[in-house]
Amino acid sequence: MAAQPLTDKVAVVAGGANNLGGLISRQLAEGGADVVVHYHSDGSKDDAQSTVQAVKDLGRDAVAIQSDLTKPNACAALFDQTVERFGRADIAVNTAGMVLRKPIAETTEAEFDTMMDVNAKAAYFFIKEAGRTLHDDGTIITIVTSLLAAFTDGYSTYAGGKAPVEHFTRAAAKEFGPRGISVTAIGPGPMDTPFFYGQETPERVEYHKSQAMNGDLTQIEDIVPIVRFLATEGWWITGQTIFANGGYTTR
């Protein structure tokens, strides 16, 4: 099978309003795809609409859809609305997540449940509904974290919530493989976004920087080309977690 071009494909980008998701939305549109820009909260609505407009300025179609992906019915509705709007879905990228840096001894049950819902449960049902909805030869990509390969403190519920996604990815790759659907995960290093800085002290930020090439954090621009590659020429990669972090962690 030849490489999969983006032209006239339809992409669903969870958390697609800003930061990494926003850039993925725009870059997929540059390649020729129409985009569903998913966002979670009212606070992201304006960013989602700005990203929709950016996609339209590139000559492609787009729509913003608000949805709580921790609710399986809402996740199913996101993909159903995509098919109703565009007639198909081909690419599904989940950038949504929540980070918490807190010692185990201080973590509450409510915090644990929220982190598992956002990072594991939502990812599971996003993969499920993508597999149900995507055309054959589609692509499913989940953003996880390079902390899956780290021996560290503080991130038990964040890395712990992302860890099952590796297993979801492997199982889905086998189950959807007969239809030509590839399923992968990407583990960025700590990214230079507000998502990261809210959990860290300046001293720890400098430490994280020191662990990667050139003393840099991962930039969202480092990750987007990998997403595009997996959705096109890299379609034969499936069931894998790709650590893209400048050497921050490896295994």
Beta strands, then each sheet from edge to edge (+ up, - down):
strand 1: 10-14
strand 2: 34-39
strand 3: 62-66
strand 4: 91-94
strand 5: 139-143
strand 6: 182-188
strand 7: 241-244
sheet 1: 3+ 2+ 1+ 4+ 5+ 6+ 7+
end
